Amino acid sequence: MAHVLVVDDTPEDRALLRAIVESRGHEVSEAPNGVQALERLRRGGVDLVISDGLMPEMGGFRLCLEIRRDPKLAGVPFIFHTATFTNERDQRLASELGAQAYLVKPAPIDLVVKTVEAALGRPEHAPAPALDEAALLGLLEQYGERLDSKLDHKVEQLEAARDARDSFRALLDNLPLIVVSFDAGGRIDHYNRMAIEFSGGGRGGSADGFLDVDSPEESDRLIAAVRTALADGNCGEVTATVRHHDGRPRTLRFSLLPYHDQDGVNLGVVAAGVDVTEENEYSHLLLHLAEHDVLTDLPNRRALDARFEEVLQQVASGKTCALLFIDADRFKTVNDEYGHDVGDAALANLARLLTATVGPGDLVVRLCGDEFVVLAENMGWDDASALAERIRTELASADLVPGAPERRITVSIGVNVVPEAATPEEALRESDRAMYRAKSSGRDRTALSRDNEGENGGPVTPDSGSLRHPVTTLEFYPVYSPLTGELSRCAARATFEVSGMSLADEEYMAAAARNGVASHTNRRTIELLLDAMSGSDIHCSARLWLSDVLDPTTFDWVEDAASRRGVDPRRLAFELTVERILRSAPSLTWLKAASRSRVRLILDARGVELMRIVGLPLAPFSELAFPLEAVRGGDEDLWPAREAVLFDAARDRLKLTATGIESREALAYAIELGVDYVEGGVLGVPASSLDGIRLRIEAG
């Protein structure tokens, strides 16, 4: 192991050389200049010197010369490692002084290692050639010339940098911006005139407290952005709150511009700031006005729709939320008796009390006039009914009309607990219907939307307990190629038996949706279908309900469920109706999930005018299913347009499937239309299992 002395006035360069040399198992000591290096050398034990060229007090060339002049040190190998003396004259002078090697910074690590090992491999303290007085004087003269040249160049660089800095700062002082410049270390080194005036320093004053704000995070954000710009050399932008000299916090938007010297070395960053306080406040005000009612400062219908869409994403996983529709009883009489100003004040009082009565996370909305809505998450029928009664009694006993403490305002409330299969419009409509039942029953009371159908003589559906575990059976409707007779797929349809009642899938899912169990049951139905498919090679399709359209994880779930049963997900297709898309459009996230999935999508045009599919997002779909009667039914003038829609769909590479084929004539017409597949009674009755379909195929 050798002892190497590293001589350099830059700590970073010394640390780098120390790391390289020590990695080879050698010992290292350091000196910041030639004077201290000589002192260390004369104490003995140094086997190699690696030295910079230009250093304060004594540079590398003078150090090398002094080592040569000392008989005890003349045999110590010497390596130059410099970024200042880099031309051939410098290297020739170093060689004449007896240096073993000459490295120009930044030297590659492997070259440094190779050079050090080569220098240490020479005979230890080999005698150096004698230097006569004439040679010594010549070397000293050369060293003086090179040193003077380098110092003159350095002075010129410093003067140029100073002139550039002065011109630069003069330019900054006259910019109509708040400008703060940072040095290469990320420290503030200059404020322009506007920055000083912003801080209250006055002409010729200081802005040293520019970043002294109540929140240290604000200055930290700016400093962090500056250091990022220094590190990557790219422009950037950051917003920070800075305190004005009058004490008010102001929002400044800074554009960050790194600047460099002629060699491309980062010298610092200029941060040019614009006061955007009023602009931000105005933007926030516009946003607030767009989503809030001016009179009561409550959120409006736009805010309700946005929040409700978020809530529906959660209820798709089985949660529920309550929607209360609140209408003031005979409020017009308040306006008639006391005037609209008093009426407006009464509405504002009602809004404040309503907000204070509901839970902290509940959303209170003013729809219009004297109509309000409360959206309460994670709330079932019992809790929703209790909340409605609490609101009704609180409002009925409150002094809400200014100047008329004896005047009371009552409300009628419709309560709806929203499951996953509901759009905001549907849920609000059901709550509204319940509210009108409360009014027609005498006002100042609450009514539940689940009683809407029963009281109007409509069907009464089972409750959520019995709906959660129905007896489910599947029927399979074959879909064939009309030309080859080849089976394309089987459309699976479910029948549910609940409390002694047999319900078709649409009827059951509507009831399940009202009771919050549609998602649970639909996934169970798909699992039954996958179980049936696991023992067969037949492709199948199943209907998608709103709970699935709201949940983009549906595709990942079904692919996982299929894989667990050994079913290729490409054998499964989901049928999504045009009506469902029009009533509650799938989100972009859902559409992307559908496009990535191996499960196919079929667009089902039953129940709507065929031309309604124009403009729908067709990219995720591979097939269009439509009732044959939708093409030639109704107005004859529309027949060519409907056929054109089918032609466009086929051109977009959608396979066409005609459903409802109940006669040979209908089959012939479907073939004439050029459809790919057909489904209907003329092809045979549905089967209760895929084995039944297979037997039918084998029987011809």
BADO-721664 format. One line per field, with one value per residue (C-alpha): residue in one letter; x, y, z; residue number from 0. Coordinates in steps of 0.5 Angstrom, whole numbers. Layout:
N
kolnu <- [A:...]
px <- [X:...]
py <- [Y:...]
pz <- [Z:...]
lumgu <- [NUM:...]
This chain:
700
kolnu <- [M:A:H:V:L:V:V:D:D:T:P:E:D:R:A:L:L:R:A:I:V:E:S:R:G:H:E:V:S:E:A:P:N:G:V:Q:A:L:E:R:L:R:R:G:G:V:D:L:V:I:S:D:G:L:M:P:E:M:G:G:F:R:L:C:L:E:I:R:R:D:P:K:L:A:G:V:P:F:I:F:H:T:A:T:F:T:N:E:R:D:Q:R:L:A:S:E:L:G:A:Q:A:Y:L:V:K:P:A:P:I:D:L:V:V:K:T:V:E:A:A:L:G:R:P:E:H:A:P:A:P:A:L:D:E:A:A:L:L:G:L:L:E:Q:Y:G:E:R:L:D:S:K:L:D:H:K:V:E:Q:L:E:A:A:R:D:A:R:D:S:F:R:A:L:L:D:N:L:P:L:I:V:V:S:F:D:A:G:G:R:I:D:H:Y:N:R:M:A:I:E:F:S:G:G:G:R:G:G:S:A:D:G:F:L:D:V:D:S:P:E:E:S:D:R:L:I:A:A:V:R:T:A:L:A:D:G:N:C:G:E:V:T:A:T:V:R:H:H:D:G:R:P:R:T:L:R:F:S:L:L:P:Y:H:D:Q:D:G:V:N:L:G:V:V:A:A:G:V:D:V:T:E:E:N:E:Y:S:H:L:L:L:H:L:A:E:H:D:V:L:T:D:L:P:N:R:R:A:L:D:A:R:F:E:E:V:L:Q:Q:V:A:S:G:K:T:C:A:L:L:F:I:D:A:D:R:F:K:T:V:N:D:E:Y:G:H:D:V:G:D:A:A:L:A:N:L:A:R:L:L:T:A:T:V:G:P:G:D:L:V:V:R:L:C:G:D:E:F:V:V:L:A:E:N:M:G:W:D:D:A:S:A:L:A:E:R:I:R:T:E:L:A:S:A:D:L:V:P:G:A:P:E:R:R:I:T:V:S:I:G:V:N:V:V:P:E:A:A:T:P:E:E:A:L:R:E:S:D:R:A:M:Y:R:A:K:S:S:G:R:D:R:T:A:L:S:R:D:N:E:G:E:N:G:G:P:V:T:P:D:S:G:S:L:R:H:P:V:T:T:L:E:F:Y:P:V:Y:S:P:L:T:G:E:L:S:R:C:A:A:R:A:T:F:E:V:S:G:M:S:L:A:D:E:E:Y:M:A:A:A:A:R:N:G:V:A:S:H:T:N:R:R:T:I:E:L:L:L:D:A:M:S:G:S:D:I:H:C:S:A:R:L:W:L:S:D:V:L:D:P:T:T:F:D:W:V:E:D:A:A:S:R:R:G:V:D:P:R:R:L:A:F:E:L:T:V:E:R:I:L:R:S:A:P:S:L:T:W:L:K:A:A:S:R:S:R:V:R:L:I:L:D:A:R:G:V:E:L:M:R:I:V:G:L:P:L:A:P:F:S:E:L:A:F:P:L:E:A:V:R:G:G:D:E:D:L:W:P:A:R:E:A:V:L:F:D:A:A:R:D:R:L:K:L:T:A:T:G:I:E:S:R:E:A:L:A:Y:A:I:E:L:G:V:D:Y:V:E:G:G:V:L:G:V:P:A:S:S:L:D:G:I:R:L:R:I:E:A:G]
px <- [0:3:2:-1:-1:-7:-6:-12:-15:-22:-25:-29:-23:-19:-25:-26:-18:-18:-24:-21:-14:-17:-21:-14:-12:-8:-7:-9:-7:-9:-7:-10:-4:4:6:2:4:12:11:7:13:18:15:17:13:10:10:7:4:-2:-3:-7:-3:-6:-7:-6:0:4:2:3:9:13:11:14:20:21:21:26:31:31:35:31:24:27:25:18:14:9:3:-1:-8:-11:-16:-12:-6:-8:-4:3:7:5:6:13:14:12:16:22:21:21:13:12:5:0:-8:-13:-19:-24:-20:-23:-23:-19:-14:-13:-12:-7:-3:-3:-1:5:8:8:11:18:24:22:26:30:35:33:37:41:39:44:43:42:37:34:33:30:25:23:23:18:14:13:11:6:3:3:-1:-6:-7:-8:-13:-17:-17:-20:-25:-27:-27:-32:-36:-37:-39:-44:-46:-47:-50:-55:-57:-58:-63:-66:-67:-71:-76:-83:-83:-81:-74:-70:-63:-60:-53:-50:-51:-59:-58:-61:-55:-59:-66:-68:-72:-79:-77:-74:-80:-85:-81:-81:-74:-74:-70:-63:-65:-65:-70:-67:-74:-77:-78:-80:-87:-92:-91:-84:-87:-88:-80:-78:-83:-79:-72:-74:-76:-70:-65:-69:-68:-60:-60:-63:-62:-69:-74:-80:-85:-87:-93:-91:-94:-90:-91:-92:-89:-96:-97:-102:-100:-99:-99:-93:-92:-85:-82:-75:-69:-62:-56:-49:-42:-39:-37:-44:-43:-49:-48:-55:-63:-67:-74:-78:-85:-92:-97:-103:-107:-113:-113:-113:-118:-123:-122:-124:-130:-132:-131:-135:-141:-141:-143:-146:-153:-152:-157:-156:-149:-151:-148:-153:-155:-148:-145:-150:-149:-141:-142:-147:-143:-137:-142:-145:-138:-138:-145:-143:-139:-145:-146:-152:-153:-159:-162:-167:-172:-174:-180:-182:-190:-194:-188:-191:-195:-189:-187:-194:-195:-188:-185:-179:-174:-176:-178:-170:-168:-172:-170:-163:-164:-167:-161:-157:-161:-161:-154:-153:-158:-155:-148:-142:-140:-147:-148:-154:-156:-161:-164:-169:-174:-176:-173:-167:-163:-159:-154:-152:-147:-147:-154:-160:-167:-168:-162:-165:-172:-169:-165:-171:-175:-170:-170:-177:-178:-172:-175:-182:-180:-175:-176:-174:-178:-175:-180:-185:-183:-189:-189:-187:-185:-186:-183:-185:-179:-179:-173:-170:-164:-160:-157:-152:-157:-159:-157:-158:-164:-167:-166:-168:-174:-176:-175:-179:-185:-184:-184:-190:-194:-192:-195:-201:-202:-202:-195:-191:-189:-184:-185:-181:-179:-180:-187:-188:-190:-194:-199:-200:-202:-196:-192:-189:-183:-179:-174:-167:-166:-170:-167:-160:-160:-165:-166:-163:-163:-160:-163:-159:-161:-157:-154:-152:-149:-155:-151:-147:-151:-145:-146:-143:-145:-151:-154:-155:-162:-163:-170:-170:-175:-176:-181:-185:-185:-181:-178:-175:-168:-170:-176:-171:-165:-170:-172:-165:-163:-168:-165:-158:-156:-156:-148:-148:-153:-151:-144:-147:-150:-144:-140:-146:-145:-138:-139:-143:-138:-132:-135:-136:-133:-139:-138:-143:-146:-149:-153:-149:-153:-152:-148:-143:-142:-141:-135:-129:-126:-132:-127:-121:-126:-129:-123:-120:-126:-126:-119:-120:-125:-121:-125:-122:-124:-125:-131:-135:-138:-142:-149:-150:-156:-156:-161:-157:-151:-156:-158:-152:-146:-140:-134:-127:-124:-129:-129:-121:-122:-127:-122:-116:-120:-120:-128:-132:-137:-144:-148:-155:-160:-167:-172:-169:-169:-164:-161:-160:-153:-150:-145:-144:-137:-137:-129:-130:-135:-134:-142:-148:-155:-161:-169:-170:-177:-173:-170:-177:-182:-186:-184:-182:-178:-174:-172:-166:-163:-163:-160:-155:-154:-152:-148:-144:-143:-141:-136:-133:-132:-138:-141:-149:-153:-161:-165:-173:-172:-179:-181:-177:-179:-176:-170:-169:-170:-164:-160:-162:-159:-152:-152:-147:-151:-159:-162:-170:-175:-175:-168:-171:-173:-168:-164:-163:-156:-150:-150:-157:-155:-149:-154:-158:-152:-150:-157:-157]
py <- [0:7:14:19:26:30:37:42:48:45:41:37:35:33:28:25:24:21:16:14:12:9:5:2:0:6:11:19:25:32:39:46:49:48:51:46:40:42:42:35:32:34:30:24:18:20:16:20:27:29:36:42:47:54:54:60:61:56:53:46:48:51:45:41:45:46:38:37:42:38:32:28:29:29:22:23:21:27:27:34:34:41:44:51:49:45:47:43:49:47:40:41:45:40:34:39:40:32:30:23:24:30:29:34:35:32:25:19:15:9:13:16:9:7:13:12:5:7:12:8:2:6:5:8:15:14:20:26:29:35:42:47:54:56:51:53:60:58:54:59:64:59:58:66:67:61:64:71:69:65:70:75:71:70:77:78:73:76:83:80:76:83:87:82:81:89:90:84:87:93:90:86:93:96:90:91:85:82:79:75:72:66:63:57:54:56:62:69:74:80:83:88:95:92:86:91:96:90:88:96:97:103:106:103:99:92:86:81:79:78:70:71:69:66:59:56:52:57:59:52:51:57:54:47:49:54:48:43:48:49:41:40:46:47:53:52:55:56:59:62:66:72:78:85:90:93:86:83:76:76:70:71:66:66:64:60:61:58:62:60:62:61:54:52:52:54:60:61:62:68:68:73:74:77:78:74:75:78:74:68:71:72:65:62:67:65:58:59:62:57:52:56:59:67:68:62:61:53:49:49:43:43:41:36:32:33:30:25:22:21:18:13:10:8:5:1:-3:-4:2:6:14:18:23:28:33:38:43:49:49:55:59:64:66:69:73:75:78:80:82:78:81:78:72:72:73:67:62:64:63:56:54:56:52:46:46:46:40:35:31:35:31:31:36:41:44:49:47:53:57:54:47:44:37:33:28:24:18:11:12:7:7:8:13:17:17:19:25:27:28:31:37:37:38:43:48:47:50:55:63:64:70:77:81:76:71:68:66:59:55:48:43:37:32:26:21:16:11:11:4:3:2:10:16:23:24:18:18:26:24:19:23:29:24:22:29:31:25:28:34:31:28:34:37:38:31:26:20:15:13:6:7:10:4:1:7:8:1:-1:-8:-9:-12:-16:-13:-13:-19:-24:-21:-22:-29:-31:-38:-36:-40:-39:-40:-40:-37:-39:-34:-37:-35:-35:-37:-43:-45:-44:-42:-36:-35:-36:-30:-32:-30:-30:-32:-30:-34:-29:-30:-35:-30:-31:-25:-24:-21:-14:-14:-17:-12:-6:-9:-10:-4:0:-4:-4:-11:-11:-11:-17:-21:-19:-22:-28:-29:-28:-33:-38:-37:-38:-44:-47:-45:-48:-55:-53:-49:-45:-37:-34:-27:-23:-17:-11:-7:0:-2:-5:1:5:1:0:-6:-10:-12:-14:-18:-22:-24:-26:-30:-33:-35:-39:-43:-44:-40:-36:-29:-28:-33:-28:-22:-17:-14:-6:-3:4:6:5:9:15:15:15:15:11:14:15:11:5:6:5:-1:-4:-3:-6:-12:-19:-19:-17:-12:-12:-6:-8:-3:-6:-1:5:8:5:12:14:10:15:19:14:11:5:4:-1:-5:-11:-13:-9:-13:-10:-12:-14:-10:-3:-3:-3:-1:5:11:8:15:12:6:8:12:6:1:7:6:-1:0:5:0:-5:-1:1:-7:-8:-15:-14:-19:-19:-21:-23:-27:-31:-33:-35:-29:-25:-29:-28:-21:-21:-25:-19:-14:-18:-19:-23:-27:-28:-30:-32:-37:-39:-42:-46:-45:-43:-49:-49:-51:-51:-58:-58:-53:-58:-64:-59:-58:-65:-67:-62]
pz <- [0:-2:1:-4:-3:-7:-7:-10:-8:-10:-4:-9:-13:-7:-5:-12:-13:-5:-7:-13:-10:-4:-8:-10:-3:-2:3:2:5:3:2:-1:-4:-5:1:6:1:2:9:9:4:9:14:10:8:2:-4:-10:-11:-15:-16:-19:-23:-21:-13:-8:-5:-9:-15:-18:-23:-17:-12:-17:-18:-11:-10:-16:-12:-5:-6:-1:-5:-12:-13:-11:-17:-19:-23:-26:-25:-28:-32:-32:-36:-42:-48:-51:-48:-41:-41:-44:-38:-33:-37:-36:-29:-28:-28:-29:-32:-34:-33:-36:-32:-32:-33:-34:-27:-31:-34:-27:-24:-29:-29:-21:-22:-27:-23:-17:-20:-22:-18:-11:-10:-17:-17:-21:-26:-24:-25:-26:-25:-32:-33:-26:-28:-35:-32:-27:-33:-37:-30:-29:-36:-36:-30:-32:-38:-34:-29:-35:-38:-31:-30:-37:-35:-29:-32:-37:-32:-28:-34:-36:-29:-29:-36:-34:-27:-30:-35:-30:-26:-31:-33:-31:-27:-20:-21:-16:-19:-15:-16:-18:-10:-10:-6:-8:-10:-13:-13:-18:-17:-17:-12:-7:-8:-7:0:2:1:-3:-8:-6:-1:0:0:4:7:1:2:10:9:15:11:10:5:0:0:0:-6:-10:-8:-9:-16:-17:-15:-20:-26:-24:-24:-31:-34:-36:-36:-31:-27:-20:-16:-9:-4:-2:3:1:5:7:10:5:2:-5:-10:-15:-21:-23:-29:-28:-33:-32:-35:-37:-38:-45:-43:-42:-34:-30:-27:-23:-25:-26:-23:-26:-22:-24:-19:-20:-14:-17:-23:-18:-14:-20:-23:-16:-16:-23:-21:-15:-18:-23:-18:-12:-12:-11:-6:-1:-3:-3:-9:-15:-19:-23:-17:-15:-22:-21:-14:-15:-21:-16:-11:-16:-17:-10:-10:-16:-10:-6:-2:-2:-1:1:-4:0:-4:0:-2:2:3:0:0:-5:1:4:-2:-2:5:6:0:-4:0:6:2:0:7:9:4:6:13:11:8:14:18:13:13:20:21:16:17:16:10:7:1:1:-6:-8:-14:-16:-12:-5:-7:-4:-4:1:-2:4:3:6:9:8:9:17:17:11:14:21:18:14:20:24:18:18:25:26:20:23:29:27:26:19:17:19:22:23:29:29:22:21:14:14:8:5:4:-1:1:-4:-2:-9:-11:-16:-22:-22:-26:-22:-26:-25:-17:-17:-21:-16:-10:-13:-14:-6:-5:-8:-5:2:-1:-3:4:7:7:13:12:9:4:2:-6:-5:-4:-10:-14:-9:-7:-15:-16:-19:-18:-11:-11:-6:-1:-1:3:-1:-8:-6:-6:-12:-15:-22:-28:-35:-42:-48:-55:-61:-66:-72:-79:-84:-90:-87:-81:-76:-69:-67:-60:-55:-52:-44:-41:-34:-30:-22:-17:-11:-6:-10:-16:-23:-25:-32:-32:-34:-28:-23:-24:-24:-17:-15:-17:-13:-7:-8:-10:-17:-18:-13:-17:-24:-22:-19:-25:-30:-25:-27:-34:-34:-30:-36:-41:-37:-40:-47:-53:-54:-54:-50:-49:-43:-41:-38:-33:-30:-24:-29:-34:-28:-26:-30:-26:-29:-34:-30:-25:-31:-34:-27:-26:-33:-32:-25:-29:-35:-40:-45:-44:-51:-51:-47:-50:-46:-49:-48:-50:-54:-49:-43:-46:-48:-41:-37:-42:-40:-37:-41:-36:-37:-45:-44:-40:-45:-51:-47:-45:-48:-47:-53:-53:-57:-58:-57:-61:-59:-56:-59:-66:-70:-72:-65:-66:-70:-66:-61:-59:-63:-62:-56:-60:-65:-66:-67:-65:-68:-68:-75:-75:-73:-80:-84:-78:-78:-83:-90:-91:-86:-89:-93:-87:-83:-88:-89:-81:-82:-88:-84:-78:-83:-86:-79:-78:-74:-75:-76:-72:-74:-68:-68:-74:-73:-80:-86:-90:-84:-85:-92:-91:-86:-91:-96:-92:-91:-84:-81:-76:-74:-68:-67:-66:-73:-71:-66:-58:-53:-49:-42:-42:-47:-48:-50:-56:-57:-58:-63:-67:-67:-69:-75]
lumgu <- [0:1:2:3:4:5:6:7:8:9:10:11:12:13:14:15:16:17:18:19:20:21:22:23:24:25:26:27:28:29:30:31:32:33:34:35:36:37:38:39:40:41:42:43:44:45:46:47:48:49:50:51:52:53:54:55:56:57:58:59:60:61:62:63:64:65:66:67:68:69:70:71:72:73:74:75:76:77:78:79:80:81:82:83:84:85:86:87:88:89:90:91:92:93:94:95:96:97:98:99:100:101:102:103:104:105:106:107:108:109:110:111:112:113:114:115:116:117:118:119:120:121:122:123:124:125:126:127:128:129:130:131:132:133:134:135:136:137:138:139:140:141:142:143:144:145:146:147:148:149:150:151:152:153:154:155:156:157:158:159:160:161:162:163:164:165:166:167:168:169:170:171:172:173:174:175:176:177:178:179:180:181:182:183:184:185:186:187:188:189:190:191:192:193:194:195:196:197:198:199:200:201:202:203:204:205:206:207:208:209:210:211:212:213:214:215:216:217:218:219:220:221:222:223:224:225:226:227:228:229:230:231:232:233:234:235:236:237:238:239:240:241:242:243:244:245:246:247:248:249:250:251:252:253:254:255:256:257:258:259:260:261:262:263:264:265:266:267:268:269:270:271:272:273:274:275:276:277:278:279:280:281:282:283:284:285:286:287:288:289:290:291:292:293:294:295:296:297:298:299:300:301:302:303:304:305:306:307:308:309:310:311:312:313:314:315:316:317:318:319:320:321:322:323:324:325:326:327:328:329:330:331:332:333:334:335:336:337:338:339:340:341:342:343:344:345:346:347:348:349:350:351:352:353:354:355:356:357:358:359:360:361:362:363:364:365:366:367:368:369:370:371:372:373:374:375:376:377:378:379:380:381:382:383:384:385:386:387:388:389:390:391:392:393:394:395:396:397:398:399:400:401:402:403:404:405:406:407:408:409:410:411:412:413:414:415:416:417:418:419:420:421:422:423:424:425:426:427:428:429:430:431:432:433:434:435:436:437:438:439:440:441:442:443:444:445:446:447:448:449:450:451:452:453:454:455:456:457:458:459:460:461:462:463:464:465:466:467:468:469:470:471:472:473:474:475:476:477:478:479:480:481:482:483:484:485:486:487:488:489:490:491:492:493:494:495:496:497:498:499:500:501:502:503:504:505:506:507:508:509:510:511:512:513:514:515:516:517:518:519:520:521:522:523:524:525:526:527:528:529:530:531:532:533:534:535:536:537:538:539:540:541:542:543:544:545:546:547:548:549:550:551:552:553:554:555:556:557:558:559:560:561:562:563:564:565:566:567:568:569:570:571:572:573:574:575:576:577:578:579:580:581:582:583:584:585:586:587:588:589:590:591:592:593:594:595:596:597:598:599:600:601:602:603:604:605:606:607:608:609:610:611:612:613:614:615:616:617:618:619:620:621:622:623:624:625:626:627:628:629:630:631:632:633:634:635:636:637:638:639:640:641:642:643:644:645:646:647:648:649:650:651:652:653:654:655:656:657:658:659:660:661:662:663:664:665:666:667:668:669:670:671:672:673:674:675:676:677:678:679:680:681:682:683:684:685:686:687:688:689:690:691:692:693:694:695:696:697:698:699]
